[in-house]
Amino acid sequence: MRLFFAIPLPETLKAELADFQARARKTGLSASWPDPQDLHLTLAFLGEQDASRMAALMEVAGPVAARH
């Protein structure tokens, strides 16, 4: 399982990025366009991890996230 720590983007920013994607597509720019609702800011990419590590990672990350 590919895991990462990330924060969601505000809906207003996702809407602006969706508008940008629409304009960029019209120019013929060849790119892979993710669904704007799936956009986030990755803080740390953990790569492939065994699913059994999820609980331990959440235990470590939960208190840190709660402070911010």
C-alpha positions as CSV (number, residue, x, y, z in Angstrom):
1,M,0.0,0.0,0.0
2,R,1.4,3.4,-1.0
3,L,1.2,5.7,2.0
4,F,1.8,9.4,2.6
5,F,1.0,12.2,5.1
6,A,-1.0,15.0,3.5
7,I,-3.3,17.9,4.2
8,P,-6.4,18.6,2.2
9,L,-6.7,21.8,0.1
10,P,-9.5,24.3,0.7
11,E,-12.4,23.9,-1.7
12,T,-11.9,27.4,-3.1
13,L,-8.4,26.4,-4.1
14,K,-9.5,23.2,-5.6
15,A,-12.1,25.1,-7.7
16,E,-9.4,27.5,-8.9
17,L,-7.1,24.6,-9.9
18,A,-10.0,22.9,-11.7
19,D,-10.4,26.1,-13.7
20,F,-6.7,26.2,-14.5
21,Q,-6.8,22.6,-15.6
22,A,-9.7,23.4,-18.0
23,R,-7.9,26.3,-19.5
24,A,-4.7,24.3,-19.9
25,R,-6.5,21.4,-21.6
26,K,-7.8,23.8,-24.2
27,T,-4.2,24.8,-25.1
28,G,-3.4,21.2,-26.0
29,L,-1.0,20.8,-23.2
30,S,-0.3,17.1,-22.8
31,A,-0.5,16.2,-19.2
32,S,-2.0,13.9,-16.7
33,W,-4.8,15.8,-15.0
34,P,-5.9,14.5,-11.6
35,D,-9.4,15.0,-10.4
36,P,-9.4,18.4,-8.5
37,Q,-11.3,16.8,-5.6
38,D,-8.4,14.4,-5.1
39,L,-5.8,17.2,-4.8
40,H,-3.9,17.6,-1.6
41,L,-0.5,18.8,-0.3
42,T,1.8,15.9,0.4
43,L,3.9,16.5,3.5
44,A,5.8,13.2,3.5
45,F,5.7,10.3,1.0
46,L,6.2,7.0,2.8
47,G,6.2,4.8,-0.3
48,E,5.1,1.2,-0.2
49,Q,4.2,0.1,3.3
50,D,2.7,-3.1,4.7
51,A,-0.9,-2.5,5.7
52,S,0.0,-3.7,9.2
53,R,2.0,-0.5,9.7
54,M,-1.1,1.7,9.3
55,A,-2.1,1.6,13.0
56,A,1.4,2.5,14.2
57,L,1.7,5.4,11.7
58,M,-1.7,6.8,12.7
59,E,-0.7,6.5,16.4
60,V,2.4,8.6,15.7
61,A,0.8,11.1,13.3
62,G,-2.5,11.6,15.1
63,P,-1.2,13.7,18.1
64,V,1.0,15.7,15.8
65,A,-1.9,16.5,13.4
66,A,-4.1,17.4,16.4
67,R,-1.7,20.2,17.4
68,H,-2.0,22.0,14.1
